[in-house]
Amino acid sequence: RKHAQAHRWSSTVLPSLMRPFMAFKRQGVRPTTSTSTGCSPCSCPYVRTLQVVCVFMDYLQDITLAVCQCRPAATQLIQHGVFPCAPVWPSLAVSLDMLEFVAELFVHVAPNERAWAATLEKYLNVRGYQFAAKDSLRRRFANALSHYQMLVRLVDIEISKIVD
């Protein structure tokens, strides 16, 4: 399962997120406070509603997505300023700003996703936000951070090709 998920990330999801991610960065858009996407209806035969918990530095926010073939969850989440923890049906997404901060932090100190996630979880718990399972945030945060960093590298490579 992990191998299939890693393949899906690298072959399908990350390449499809490059343009939305670059648009997000170019526009300087900050995460939305809307709890639904407000997308216009499409003609896809199967539309599924997906609830996603979005993790920001000082709060959690539930958003509802209408997911279909032409509007994948990952793309919609990037447009909301968050990065999915799973390639197709994510239950959690992490703020792009937070991921950028942590990636930069880990350049200057020894990477420790467990400590970061435990600190963030405690910080949010004090503010009244709870996670359902122990270590739930750590595993999903680590997954989001890893794939976010891959996306940033892909975008950097693409920009280098254009500039050169």
trRosetta pair geometry for C-beta under 8 A, 3 or more apart (Angstrom, degrees):
i j d omega theta_ij theta_ji phi_ij phi_ji
1 4 5.8 -56 -148 37 31 110
1 5 6.2 29 154 -18 66 108
2 5 5.7 -57 -146 39 31 111
2 6 6.2 32 155 -20 66 106
3 6 5.8 -54 -146 36 29 111
3 7 6.3 30 154 -19 63 106
4 7 5.7 -54 -149 36 30 113
4 8 6.4 32 152 -21 64 104
5 8 5.7 -51 -148 34 32 112
5 9 6.5 38 152 -22 64 101
5 86 7.2 -66 -151 -150 124 82
5 87 6.1 174 -161 8 77 121
6 9 5.7 -49 -151 32 33 114
6 10 6.4 16 158 -7 66 110
7 10 6.2 -64 -144 45 29 100
7 11 5.6 2 170 1 69 120
8 11 6.5 -64 -124 49 21 94
8 12 5.4 -37 -165 38 61 117
8 13 6.0 51 142 -14 78 110
8 87 4.6 146 114 107 115 166
8 88 6.9 -40 156 -39 150 104
9 12 7.6 -45 -81 54 2 74
9 13 5.1 -49 -129 50 42 121
9 14 5.7 50 166 -27 68 104
9 87 5.0 -129 -76 -80 70 125
9 147 5.4 -103 -159 -120 134 124
9 150 7.3 71 148 76 116 155
10 13 8.0 19 -6 46 17 83
10 14 6.0 -7 -117 24 31 129
10 150 7.3 -83 -98 171 80 149
11 15 7.4 -35 165 4 25 122
12 15 6.7 -90 -165 42 14 102
12 16 6.3 0 162 -11 60 119
12 87 7.3 83 78 -179 105 130
13 16 5.9 -69 -150 41 27 108
13 17 6.3 20 158 -20 66 112
13 72 7.7 -152 -120 147 82 152
13 74 5.3 82 -156 11 106 176
13 87 4.3 -129 -43 -148 156 100
13 88 7.6 -117 -80 -61 127 61
13 147 7.8 -8 103 -171 125 135
14 17 5.7 -61 -144 36 32 110
14 18 7.2 56 155 -48 62 85
14 147 6.6 -138 -81 -170 110 94
14 150 5.8 -59 -120 116 150 112
14 151 5.2 -146 -145 -88 95 80
14 154 5.9 135 155 -9 114 160
15 18 6.0 -27 -160 -11 38 116
15 154 7.1 -128 -89 -176 56 152
16 19 7.9 -54 -180 27 39 95
16 20 8.0 18 141 7 65 112
16 72 6.9 45 127 40 147 148
16 74 7.2 92 91 88 113 125
16 75 6.5 -72 139 -69 106 108
17 20 5.7 -67 -155 52 54 106
17 21 5.3 55 150 -28 85 112
17 74 5.8 -77 -77 142 116 115
17 75 6.6 -151 -100 -91 71 64
17 78 5.6 155 -150 -54 100 153
17 151 5.7 -45 96 -128 125 130
18 21 5.9 -63 -146 38 23 110
18 22 6.3 20 159 -16 63 109
18 151 7.0 -164 -87 -159 63 87
18 154 5.9 -100 -94 120 113 118
18 155 5.7 169 -143 -85 87 82
18 158 6.3 85 -168 -11 138 162
19 22 5.8 -55 -143 37 30 108
19 23 6.3 31 157 -19 64 106
20 23 5.6 -55 -146 38 32 113
20 24 6.3 37 153 -23 65 104
20 75 5.3 156 -32 -149 162 78
20 78 4.4 99 123 99 123 137
20 79 5.9 -73 -165 -59 121 81
21 24 5.6 -51 -149 33 31 114
21 25 6.4 26 154 -14 65 106
21 78 5.5 -81 -74 -160 69 136
21 96 8.0 168 -137 -125 88 140
21 151 5.9 165 -72 162 171 125
21 155 6.2 -107 100 -72 126 140
22 25 5.8 -56 -146 40 32 108
22 26 5.9 33 155 -22 67 110
22 155 6.0 171 -71 -139 95 121
23 26 5.7 -55 -140 38 28 112
23 27 6.1 17 164 -10 65 112
24 27 6.4 -65 -144 42 22 101
24 29 5.6 -88 -148 49 66 109
24 78 5.9 -126 -33 162 146 88
24 79 6.9 -148 -79 -107 111 38
24 81 6.7 162 -158 -95 129 62
24 96 6.9 100 137 18 143 175
25 28 7.6 24 177 -69 32 45
29 81 6.6 -136 115 -72 92 107
30 81 6.2 28 172 -101 34 158
30 97 7.7 13 -137 -46 81 134
31 54 7.5 157 -161 159 137 144
31 56 6.7 -144 60 -97 166 122
31 80 6.1 33 -145 157 79 66
31 81 3.3 -131 -86 75 71 143
31 82 6.5 60 -117 -43 119 85
31 95 6.2 -66 -52 -126 145 95
31 96 7.6 167 -64 26 99 92
31 97 7.4 -97 -22 0 110 115
32 80 5.3 -82 30 -140 107 71
32 81 6.6 160 0 10 66 113
33 61 7.6 -127 -145 -133 54 156
34 37 7.5 122 117 -94 126 19
34 38 6.6 -49 174 -14 153 118
34 63 7.4 65 109 -126 67 110
34 80 7.9 -118 65 -123 92 101
35 61 6.9 -135 -103 173 84 101
35 62 6.4 31 -150 93 110 69
35 63 5.1 -157 -160 -114 51 61
35 64 6.3 45 144 10 81 86
36 63 6.6 168 -80 -167 30 78
36 64 4.7 -18 -103 64 85 96
36 65 7.6 171 -149 -79 60 33
36 66 7.9 43 -170 -20 99 91
37 63 7.5 85 -50 167 72 115
37 64 7.5 -114 -5 95 80 61
37 65 5.5 60 -28 -124 126 65
37 66 6.3 -122 46 22 125 84
37 71 7.8 131 133 175 163 136
37 76 5.3 -42 -107 -159 140 126
37 79 7.8 66 -138 86 102 127
37 80 7.6 -86 -101 -62 82 113
39 42 7.7 -20 140 -28 117 100
39 66 5.9 -136 51 56 118 114
39 71 5.8 71 -176 -127 169 157
39 76 7.3 -70 -50 -112 134 121
42 47 7.4 144 53 -82 96 121
42 68 5.9 -159 63 70 132 149
42 70 5.1 -167 -164 60 161 133
42 71 6.5 -178 -13 -15 146 113
44 47 5.8 115 85 -64 110 83
44 68 3.7 139 77 172 160 137
44 69 5.0 170 -124 30 130 93
44 70 5.7 -155 -53 11 121 99
44 71 7.8 -127 -4 17 147 89
46 68 6.3 157 92 -129 59 89
46 69 7.6 78 61 -24 89 95
47 66 5.4 1 -180 -179 116 95
47 67 7.0 147 -162 72 62 40
47 68 4.5 -42 -102 -67 71 115
48 66 7.7 151 75 -160 34 48
48 67 5.0 -30 67 66 86 95
48 68 7.2 148 16 -76 69 60
49 64 6.1 -13 -168 -171 100 102
49 65 7.2 151 -157 79 49 48
49 66 6.2 -27 -98 -101 64 59
49 67 7.5 148 -108 17 12 84
50 64 7.2 149 76 -158 45 52
50 65 4.6 -19 61 61 98 99
50 66 8.0 174 19 -86 80 13
50 67 4.9 31 -5 -10 125 128
50 73 5.6 -39 73 -101 162 126
50 89 6.4 -148 -124 -147 131 77
50 90 7.8 76 165 60 135 60
51 62 6.0 -12 -169 -168 98 106
51 63 7.6 159 -152 81 51 38
51 64 5.8 -24 -97 -100 65 71
51 91 7.6 19 93 -141 75 70
52 62 7.2 150 78 -153 41 56
52 63 5.4 -20 62 61 92 86
52 64 7.9 166 19 -90 75 23
52 65 6.3 28 -2 -6 117 115
52 73 7.1 142 -58 -168 139 118
52 77 6.7 -85 130 -97 170 116
52 82 7.8 160 133 99 131 144
52 84 7.6 -72 -141 -113 141 86
52 90 5.8 41 -121 101 117 92
52 91 6.4 -176 -121 -166 61 24
52 92 6.6 161 -167 -94 78 15
52 93 5.3 30 164 -5 127 108
53 60 5.7 -13 -173 -172 100 114
53 61 7.5 145 -160 75 52 36
53 62 5.7 -32 -99 -95 61 69
53 91 6.6 18 18 149 93 70
53 92 5.0 -22 67 -108 94 74
53 93 7.4 171 85 25 46 66
54 60 6.8 147 75 -163 51 58
54 61 4.6 -22 60 65 106 88
54 62 7.4 175 13 -89 81 17
54 63 5.8 35 -19 -2 121 111
54 77 7.8 178 -99 -146 108 97
54 80 6.9 -104 -101 130 150 131
54 82 4.7 -101 -138 -84 109 164
54 92 7.7 154 -88 -162 28 55
54 93 5.0 -22 -109 70 74 96
54 94 7.6 165 -160 -89 61 17
54 95 7.1 86 171 -61 95 71
55 60 5.9 -22 -102 -108 57 79
55 82 7.7 123 43 -140 58 122
55 92 6.5 25 -19 -174 109 102
55 93 7.1 -170 19 90 76 44
55 94 4.9 -22 62 -112 107 66
55 95 6.4 -108 97 -9 61 84
55 98 7.1 -75 114 47 91 163
55 120 7.4 58 177 157 127 134
55 124 7.7 -66 -143 -76 94 155
55 137 7.2 111 -96 -136 155 108
55 141 7.4 -56 68 -92 161 100
56 59 5.2 4 61 60 112 71
56 60 7.2 -176 24 -87 78 28
56 61 6.7 35 -7 -1 115 106
56 95 4.7 82 -113 -53 61 134
56 97 8.0 29 -143 56 81 112
56 98 6.8 180 -150 -35 40 129
57 95 6.6 -61 -31 41 72 156
57 97 7.4 -61 -34 99 112 111
57 98 5.5 177 -68 -87 80 109
57 101 7.9 36 -88 31 119 158
57 120 8.0 -101 -143 -132 47 105
58 123 7.5 -85 -115 145 61 113
58 124 7.6 170 -157 -96 32 74
58 127 6.7 130 -178 -68 75 172
59 124 7.4 134 -115 -129 21 97
59 127 6.9 -104 -93 127 65 144
59 129 6.7 153 -150 -52 48 144
60 124 6.3 70 -33 -161 101 135
60 129 4.5 137 5 -147 117 138
63 80 6.4 -41 -67 -139 179 161
65 71 7.8 -165 176 136 101 110
65 73 5.5 110 105 -121 160 81
65 76 5.1 128 -135 101 125 153
65 77 7.5 -50 -73 -58 147 78
66 71 6.7 30 97 93 77 144
67 71 6.2 -142 -134 100 40 88
67 72 6.6 30 -153 -148 95 30
67 73 4.8 -16 -107 -60 130 85
67 76 7.3 -120 -93 11 79 142
67 89 7.8 155 99 -107 171 72
68 71 5.2 49 46 41 81 89
69 72 7.7 -2 -161 -63 23 78
71 75 6.8 -128 -162 72 50 121
71 76 6.0 50 174 -54 93 115
72 75 4.9 90 66 7 87 103
72 76 7.1 -161 93 -3 46 89
72 88 7.5 -82 -158 -133 106 58
73 76 5.8 -64 -151 41 32 109
73 77 6.1 32 156 -23 70 109
73 84 6.3 90 121 -91 102 145
73 88 6.9 90 34 173 120 34
73 89 6.6 111 4 -110 157 35
73 90 5.9 -175 129 26 137 92
74 77 5.7 -56 -147 35 29 112
74 78 6.6 32 155 -20 64 102
74 84 4.8 -88 -108 7 77 140
74 87 6.5 -23 -59 -162 138 47
74 88 7.7 -51 -29 -95 107 26
74 90 7.2 100 -80 -8 73 125
75 78 5.9 -51 -152 31 32 111
75 79 6.6 30 150 -16 63 106
76 79 5.6 -57 -154 38 35 114
76 80 6.5 32 148 -16 66 106
77 80 5.4 -57 -151 39 37 111
77 82 5.0 -77 180 82 92 88
77 83 6.7 116 128 -119 119 14
77 84 5.0 118 57 -53 163 89
77 90 7.0 -1 -53 56 159 141
77 93 4.7 -148 -158 -120 133 157
78 81 7.6 57 -179 -67 33 17
78 82 7.5 -117 -86 66 27 43
78 83 6.9 41 -90 -96 73 61
78 96 7.5 70 -140 -65 64 131
80 93 7.5 73 80 108 124 154
81 95 6.4 -1 136 -143 93 70
81 96 5.3 -111 -175 18 62 111
81 97 7.2 6 175 -15 109 94
82 93 3.7 86 140 134 121 118
82 94 6.1 155 -161 72 87 22
82 95 5.6 -48 -105 -89 78 36
82 96 6.4 -137 -99 -26 22 77
83 93 5.9 168 74 -164 29 86
83 94 5.4 -27 56 61 88 80
83 95 7.8 -3 11 95 82 10
83 96 5.7 109 -32 -83 98 73
83 99 5.7 12 18 -27 139 158
83 144 5.0 128 104 -167 106 104
83 147 7.2 175 167 89 122 99
83 148 4.8 18 -173 -84 172 109
83 151 7.7 -157 -131 23 128 151
84 87 7.0 129 104 -97 131 19
84 90 3.7 -152 -160 -35 103 159
84 92 7.8 120 -156 88 54 47
84 93 5.0 -42 -94 -101 45 96
84 144 6.8 -162 104 -110 28 98
85 90 5.0 131 45 -146 70 111
85 91 7.1 -46 55 53 121 64
85 92 4.5 21 0 76 138 90
85 93 6.4 -139 -16 -87 79 41
85 94 7.0 87 -66 -16 90 96
85 140 3.7 0 -154 -169 150 96
85 141 7.3 -41 -109 -60 115 27
85 143 5.1 78 -167 81 76 118
85 144 4.7 -57 -97 -55 65 102
86 89 6.3 -24 101 70 132 50
86 90 4.2 171 45 -91 85 71
86 91 7.2 43 11 8 127 69
86 140 7.7 -52 -37 -134 84 96
86 143 7.2 16 -72 132 55 146
87 90 7.7 138 25 -54 14 95
87 147 7.9 -157 -77 -134 83 162
90 93 5.8 81 127 -64 142 85
91 140 7.7 -86 68 -119 89 151
92 136 7.8 140 -39 152 154 98
92 137 7.6 -157 -171 -113 162 61
92 140 4.8 55 68 152 136 153
92 144 7.7 -97 110 -46 95 134
93 144 7.1 136 -147 -116 45 140
94 98 5.8 -103 168 76 96 123
94 99 5.6 106 113 -55 115 104
94 140 7.9 160 -41 129 110 91
94 141 6.0 96 -76 -123 145 73
94 144 4.5 126 18 124 124 159
94 145 7.4 -23 70 -56 159 71
94 148 7.7 -78 75 -47 116 142
95 98 4.0 85 72 5 104 105
95 99 6.8 -172 93 -7 56 82
96 99 5.6 -54 -146 39 34 112
96 100 6.2 37 154 -21 66 105
96 148 7.4 173 -127 -139 68 128
97 100 5.7 -54 -149 36 30 112
97 101 6.4 32 152 -20 64 106
98 101 5.5 -54 -149 36 33 114
98 102 6.2 27 156 -15 68 107
99 102 5.9 -54 -141 40 30 107
99 103 6.1 34 157 -21 65 107
99 144 6.6 -109 -94 134 127 101
99 145 5.8 -173 -137 -108 94 67
99 148 4.4 -64 174 153 146 171
100 103 5.8 -53 -144 36 27 112
100 104 6.5 24 156 -14 62 108
101 104 6.0 -63 -154 39 27 107
101 105 6.2 30 151 -22 65 108
102 105 5.3 -50 -143 35 34 116
102 106 6.2 31 158 -18 66 106
102 116 6.0 78 -132 -161 122 156
102 145 6.1 -72 101 -118 133 125
103 106 6.0 -57 -148 38 27 108
103 107 7.1 38 148 -29 59 98
103 145 6.9 174 -70 -159 86 94
103 148 7.1 -127 -56 107 131 115
103 149 5.8 162 -118 -89 126 99
103 152 7.3 96 -175 7 170 162
104 107 5.6 -44 -159 18 38 117
104 108 7.2 16 152 -4 64 106
105 108 6.2 -76 -162 44 35 99
105 109 6.1 -25 164 32 77 106
105 116 7.9 131 92 -100 144 130
106 109 6.6 -71 -117 66 35 71
106 110 7.8 -27 -147 136 71 19
106 111 4.1 40 -151 -95 118 86
106 112 8.0 -175 -110 15 97 52
109 112 7.7 -54 124 8 106 101
112 115 4.1 19 128 23 120 115
112 116 6.3 142 96 -18 71 87
113 116 5.6 -57 -144 40 34 112
113 117 5.9 30 160 -17 70 109
113 138 6.5 115 134 -161 94 80
113 141 6.4 171 -171 104 105 104
113 142 4.4 77 162 -93 158 97
113 145 6.5 -159 -112 40 121 153
114 117 6.1 -58 -144 39 24 106
114 118 6.2 22 158 -17 62 111
114 138 5.7 28 -118 -144 58 130
115 118 5.9 -56 -143 39 28 110
115 119 6.2 28 158 -18 64 109
116 119 5.9 -60 -150 38 26 110
116 120 6.2 23 156 -15 65 110
116 141 7.3 -151 102 136 106 145
117 120 5.7 -55 -143 40 30 110
117 121 6.0 32 157 -21 65 108
117 137 4.9 168 -168 114 106 99
117 138 3.8 149 100 -95 160 67
117 141 4.8 174 -96 45 113 149
117 142 7.3 -54 -45 -40 139 85
118 121 5.8 -53 -144 37 28 112
118 122 6.4 27 156 -17 63 107
118 138 7.0 17 -49 -76 71 114
119 122 5.9 -57 -148 38 28 109
119 123 6.1 32 153 -22 64 110
120 123 5.5 -55 -145 37 30 116
120 124 6.2 25 157 -14 66 107
120 137 6.8 -146 88 153 111 146
120 141 7.5 134 55 -100 147 159
121 124 5.9 -58 -147 41 28 106
121 125 6.2 35 153 -25 64 107
121 131 6.0 -54 -136 2 110 132
121 137 5.0 177 -76 38 112 152
121 138 7.8 -48 -31 -45 135 80
122 125 5.5 -51 -144 33 31 116
122 126 6.6 35 156 -22 63 101
123 126 6.1 -53 -157 29 27 111
123 127 7.0 12 148 -5 59 110
124 127 5.6 -66 -154 46 38 107
124 129 4.0 -56 166 70 100 119
124 131 7.8 72 90 -33 132 94
125 128 7.7 109 -175 -22 30 7
125 129 6.5 -94 -80 72 32 62
125 130 6.2 63 -116 -95 80 62
131 136 4.8 -170 162 63 123 124
131 137 5.3 -99 -93 -38 163 103
132 136 6.1 76 61 -47 75 168
133 136 4.0 111 68 -55 88 116
135 138 4.8 -54 -156 39 66 120
135 139 6.0 59 151 -20 89 100
136 139 6.8 -64 -155 36 24 102
136 140 6.5 2 161 1 61 118
137 140 6.2 -74 -145 50 28 100
137 141 5.4 29 163 -24 71 116
138 141 5.9 -56 -137 37 20 109
138 142 6.3 20 162 -19 59 109
139 142 6.0 -58 -151 35 25 110
139 143 6.5 24 153 -17 62 108
140 143 5.5 -52 -149 36 35 114
140 144 6.3 34 154 -18 66 105
141 144 5.8 -56 -147 38 31 109
141 145 6.1 31 155 -20 67 108
142 145 5.8 -53 -143 37 29 111
142 146 6.3 31 157 -21 63 108
143 146 5.9 -56 -148 35 27 112
143 147 6.5 11 161 -4 63 110
144 147 6.3 -67 -147 46 27 100
144 148 5.9 34 156 -26 66 111
145 148 5.6 -54 -141 35 27 115
145 149 6.4 28 159 -19 63 105
146 149 6.0 -59 -155 34 26 109
146 150 6.7 26 148 -17 62 105
147 150 5.3 -45 -147 34 41 116
147 151 6.4 46 151 -22 66 100
148 151 5.6 -53 -152 34 32 113
148 152 6.5 34 150 -20 65 103
149 152 5.6 -48 -147 34 35 113
149 153 6.5 37 152 -18 64 103
150 153 5.7 -55 -152 37 33 112
150 154 6.4 35 151 -20 66 104
151 154 5.6 -52 -148 35 33 113
151 155 6.4 32 154 -17 66 105
152 155 5.8 -55 -148 38 30 111
152 156 6.3 34 152 -21 64 106
153 156 5.6 -53 -146 36 32 113
153 157 6.4 34 154 -20 65 104
154 157 5.8 -54 -150 35 30 112
154 158 6.4 30 152 -18 64 107
155 158 5.6 -54 -147 37 32 112
155 159 6.3 32 154 -18 66 106
156 159 5.8 -55 -146 37 30 110
156 160 6.3 34 153 -22 64 106
157 160 5.6 -54 -150 34 30 114
157 161 6.6 34 152 -22 63 102
158 161 5.7 -51 -153 30 33 113
158 162 6.7 29 151 -17 64 105
159 162 5.7 -55 -152 36 35 111
159 163 6.2 31 154 -17 69 109
160 163 5.8 -57 -142 41 30 109
160 164 6.0 21 162 -13 67 111
161 164 6.2 -59 -139 42 24 102
